[in-house]
Amino acid sequence: MALRLLGISGSLRRQSCNTGLLRAAQKHLPAGVTLELADLMDIPFYNADIEGKPASVSRVLAQMAAADAFVFACPEYNYSIAPALKNILDWASVEPGNALLSDKAAAIMGAAYSRGSSRSQYHLRQVCVFLNLHPLNKPEVFSNVLAGNFDKEGNLTDPKVEQMVADQMQALLSWAERIKP
Ligand SMILES: Cc1cc2nc3c(=O)[nH]c(=O)nc-3n(C[C@H](O)[C@H](O)[C@H](O)COP(=O)(O)O)c2cc1C
């Protein structure tokens, strides 16, 4: 099956563990399936007063338009979604007909402190309701950055978490195929 996935990490940090989860996911895809990563570094906050679309925003929105499904790596900030991730979803949501997001499948994974970003992931699932995104229910991927699962570059080093990521990618491909219009 040929499928284009877009990975979006809510952390802008160079050594981000959440971005590390996406790199791990890239290693567990069959031939024909690609997982490109979005770069949110230069995306401004959504503001209806901004005239035209900044080039950085157009670049990521074009990636989102081309994607068949999404993989969100969702850090937890103060029990909720990190602003960089919510912000790009806000930009995408105002495109005509919500065409970049509506009816697409998504997988959600995340790395944070002891609860592994579960609270922010459930907030993201709530956002998906309004955006008409279809997040995969299971398997969930919650990873604790304090448990030594990542090296200092943010690469995933824990084989158990890596297996969870691999299993989630496999489930996402089946899910995307099932809900394909
Ligand atoms: C402003 C801020 C708030 C945070 N709040 C939480 C939190 O509520 N729960 C949690 O588990 N981790 C929290 N963290 C930790 C982040 O989730 C952690 O920095 C992140 O998982 C590391 O991800 P990264 O390596 O991808 O940048 C917070 C971090 C920051 C900077």
The ligand as an SDF file (V2000), in Angstrom:
LIG
                    3D

 31 33  0  0  0  0  0  0  0  0999 V2000
    6.2800   24.7830   29.9480 C   0  0  0  0  0  0  0  0  0  0  0  0
    6.4050   23.3100   30.2000 C   0  0  0  0  0  0  0  0  0  0  0  0
    5.4010   22.6460   30.8420 C   0  0  0  0  0  0  0  0  0  0  0  0
    5.4730   21.2770   31.0600 C   0  0  0  0  0  0  0  0  0  0  0  0
    4.4470   20.6270   31.6670 N   0  0  0  0  0  0  0  0  0  0  0  0
    4.4590   19.2750   31.7540 C   0  0  0  0  0  0  0  0  0  0  0  0
    3.3310   18.5790   32.2490 C   0  0  0  0  0  0  0  0  0  0  0  0
    2.3290   19.1520   32.6170 O   0  0  0  0  0  0  0  0  0  0  0  0
    3.3880   17.2210   32.3060 N   0  0  0  0  0  0  0  0  0  0  0  0
    4.4950   16.5210   31.8720 C   0  0  0  0  0  0  0  0  0  0  0  0
    4.4690   15.3000   31.9330 O   0  0  0  0  0  0  0  0  0  0  0  0
    5.5620   17.1510   31.3820 N   0  0  0  0  0  0  0  0  0  0  0  0
    5.5590   18.5170   31.3070 C   0  0  0  0  0  0  0  0  0  0  0  0
    6.6240   19.1870   30.7730 N   0  0  0  0  0  0  0  0  0  0  0  0
    7.7240   18.4030   30.2890 C   0  0  0  0  0  0  0  0  0  0  0  0
    7.6160   18.2840   28.8320 C   0  0  0  0  0  0  0  0  0  0  0  0
    6.5510   17.4520   28.4660 O   0  0  0  0  0  0  0  0  0  0  0  0
    8.9440   17.7700   28.3990 C   0  0  0  0  0  0  0  0  0  0  0  0
    9.8140   18.8750   28.4090 O   0  0  0  0  0  0  0  0  0  0  0  0
    8.8390   17.1790   27.1230 C   0  0  0  0  0  0  0  0  0  0  0  0
    8.1730   15.9780   27.2110 O   0  0  0  0  0  0  0  0  0  0  0  0
   10.1780   16.9760   26.5250 C   0  0  0  0  0  0  0  0  0  0  0  0
    9.8580   16.8160   25.2400 O   0  0  0  0  0  0  0  0  0  0  0  0
   10.9030   17.1220   24.1330 P   0  0  0  0  0  0  0  0  0  0  0  0
   12.1480   16.3540   24.5080 O   0  0  0  0  0  0  0  0  0  0  0  0
   10.2530   16.5680   22.9090 O   0  0  0  0  0  0  0  0  0  0  0  0
   11.1420   18.5930   24.0740 O   0  0  0  0  0  0  0  0  0  0  0  0
    6.5950   20.5540   30.6000 C   0  0  0  0  0  0  0  0  0  0  0  0
    7.6330   21.2530   29.9520 C   0  0  0  0  0  0  0  0  0  0  0  0
    7.5460   22.5950   29.7550 C   0  0  0  0  0  0  0  0  0  0  0  0
    8.6520   23.3220   29.0300 C   0  0  0  0  0  0  0  0  0  0  0  0
  1  2  1  0
  2  3  1  0
  2 30  2  0
  3  4  2  0
  4  5  1  0
  4 28  1  0
  5  6  2  0
  6  7  1  0
  6 13  1  0
  7  8  2  0
  7  9  1  0
  9 10  1  0
 10 11  2  0
 10 12  1  0
 12 13  2  0
 13 14  1  0
 14 15  1  0
 14 28  1  0
 15 16  1  0
 16 17  1  0
 16 18  1  0
 18 19  1  0
 18 20  1  0
 20 21  1  0
 20 22  1  0
 22 23  1  0
 23 24  1  0
 24 25  2  0
 24 26  1  0
 24 27  1  0
 28 29  2  0
 29 30  1  0
 30 31  1  0
M  END
$$$$
